[in-house]
Amino acid sequence: MQEKIEKLTAELLVKNPQMSTGRAQVWIELLWSDFESTSAKAGYNYRGADYTENLVRQLINSYGDKLHEFAGRNPKYAHLLDASDDMMQ
């Protein structure tokens, strides 16, 4: 799974070069775990890492260039993704 996280992190960095590598990896890990935990809470069967990887990739393609903007407006993620110290200027 770590290889998938690293691959998705690299894809996010291409889509959003304003992000640091560490911040991009935090985003990927949050998206991954949030999807899997929400699916489990909803009672869905686990579909596997490949399914989750494809979903996170779709999110990167759709919203990757705007993720850094989202964190500041959402209190659920703002404290985890305070970008003041690691966004490239």
WONOR-V44247 format. One record per residue. N is the residue number from 1. RES is the residue in three letters. PHI is phi as a letter, one per 40 degrees, with the letter a starting at -180 (999 if undefined). Layout:
N_RES_PHI + N_RES_PHI
//
This chain:
1_MET_999 + 2_GLN_d + 3_GLU_c + 4_LYS_c + 5_ILE_c + 6_GLU_c + 7_LYS_c + 8_LEU_c + 9_THR_c + 10_ALA_c + 11_GLU_c + 12_LEU_c + 13_LEU_c + 14_VAL_c + 15_LYS_c + 16_ASN_b + 17_PRO_c + 18_GLN_c + 19_MET_c + 20_SER_c + 21_THR_c + 22_GLY_c + 23_ARG_c + 24_ALA_c + 25_GLN_c + 26_VAL_c + 27_TRP_d + 28_ILE_c + 29_GLU_c + 30_LEU_c + 31_LEU_c + 32_TRP_c + 33_SER_c + 34_ASP_c + 35_PHE_c + 36_GLU_c + 37_SER_c + 38_THR_c + 39_SER_c + 40_ALA_c + 41_LYS_c + 42_ALA_c + 43_GLY_g + 44_TYR_c + 45_ASN_c + 46_TYR_c + 47_ARG_c + 48_GLY_h + 49_ALA_c + 50_ASP_c + 51_TYR_c + 52_THR_c + 53_GLU_d + 54_ASN_c + 55_LEU_c + 56_VAL_c + 57_ARG_c + 58_GLN_c + 59_LEU_c + 60_ILE_c + 61_ASN_c + 62_SER_c + 63_TYR_b + 64_GLY_d + 65_ASP_c + 66_LYS_b + 67_LEU_d + 68_HIS_c + 69_GLU_c + 70_PHE_c + 71_ALA_d + 72_GLY_c + 73_ARG_c + 74_ASN_b + 75_PRO_c + 76_LYS_c + 77_TYR_b + 78_ALA_d + 79_HIS_c + 80_LEU_c + 81_LEU_b + 82_ASP_c + 83_ALA_c + 84_SER_c + 85_ASP_b + 86_ASP_b + 87_MET_c + 88_MET_c + 89_GLN_b
//
